[in-house]
Amino acid sequence: QKQAVEHFQHLLARLMSVLSCVALQTITDVQDDEFLTLDLEGVSEDAISFLKAKKDAHMRTEVLIQWIQRLVVKALSTGIIEVPAPLLSNFYQELSRGSVNLNQARNATEIPFPFPYAQLLTVMLLLNSLLTPILAGLLMRSGTWASLFTFIVVLAFWGTNYIAAEIESPFGDDENDLPLRRLQEDVNVSIWTLLERQSQVPPTFVFDKGVHRCWRTVSVPWTS
């Protein structure tokens, strides 16, 4: 029984790692092989080949979600895991919520900013750049203040436009984009930490009412 439970845990951990990797591949333009997953040694070659055959990363995501759901259902029906219904329902809800959030991020990536709107903004910014120094020169008697006002206004509008263009698609490999590779590495580390035997066993506690009913605080050197 313990071996079956450990087999289930390691397979689930690897599927979750691959799911995170494929989800990031769905929303980014970075090359697929730049995201790392847990070692897939032991996973059937047919399953890996089947996933590779799906050229669309979104299709791979759907397949992995179904594999995870069926794996949990099979483990529950065979008695490998015993989970109360509310906790199992919460697991499926979180999995579904992640899929919905992924689709929203995918829409933000794949649906381009309306071209006419972008052209209109560019035209308006050009008009602002041309008319601002003229109006500033007419309204202000000082050439210094008119130049300073023009510089600040034009810089503010153009800067806001370029910042908006930069954050329009944050799922790339530019300097100002999200660190997707590091996020995937963090997921792998978190999953592997949960697989450690000590992480799955709550610590023992010896209660002494003469000691523990008194308010005390301590500083624990966690980094040592």
Disulfide bonds with the S-S distance in Angstrom:
none
